[in-house]
Amino acid sequence: MNLKTIFAIGAFLAGAPMLAQDPSTAPAPPKPPAHQPGVPAHAAGTPGEPQGGSAAEKVDPAKDQAIRHLMDLTQSSKMPQDLNAYVTKQVHDAMSQALPADKLTKFMESFAAKLDSAAPASAITDATVALYAQAFSMEDIQGLIQFYESPLGQRVVKQLPHVAQESQRLGVQMEQKGAFTALQDMAAEYPELKSMLEAPQSGAGETPASEKPPAAGAPASEPAK
């Protein structure tokens, strides 16, 4: 993977919904949550107002504390460290192809220090808190805390990352198989397809595991009551 690919993945992470991740399964989850169960993403904002706002926007201290507690409950508070580990691994993998082992170690030590300075975990967390504060009212945050403190809420945090990963994997497989079947049916009308369909199909369209961004797994819809 080259550096252009790394930063393309970074752009994807920035736009993807942030969901809680099972810390035992991957080096990093993406990604600030764009949506939480039961509350529209624009609930606390003015209709038509851009979401996100300024990362430096001052948040009421009580609301700030509540949001950070919610992030702990959903494991979203681990996001900055996980992103750091993910990006660092991608850079390491890319640079290992260009530098000898002795230089690579020194390079990565310097990179890690500069990355921590350029994108400190605290700044990422503060920016995420500001996004939550703009998207959700204090009442919303308190309702979400109540849900995630419940046994069901904690089960969602633990199980949904796996469900999300598996549903994505199965969806990709089914779509690929369906596309291949559709193309086979069209081969009589479009002879150009025949030679293409004779080529090996295994793994077609899949992203190499080493290039996949961290898996997401927080709830994107209201949990069943």
ABEGO torsion letter per residue (X at the ends): XBAAAAAAAAAAAAABBBBBBBAAABABBBXXBABBBGBBAAAABBBGBBBGEBAABBBBAAAAAAAAAAAAAAGAAAAAAAAAAAAAAAAAAAAAAABBAAAAAAAAAAAAAAAAAABBAAAAAAAAAAAAAAABBAAAAAAAAAAAABAAAAAAAAAAAAAAAAAAAAAAAAAAAAAAAAAAAAAAABAAAAAAAABBABGBGBBBAAABBBBBABBABBBBX
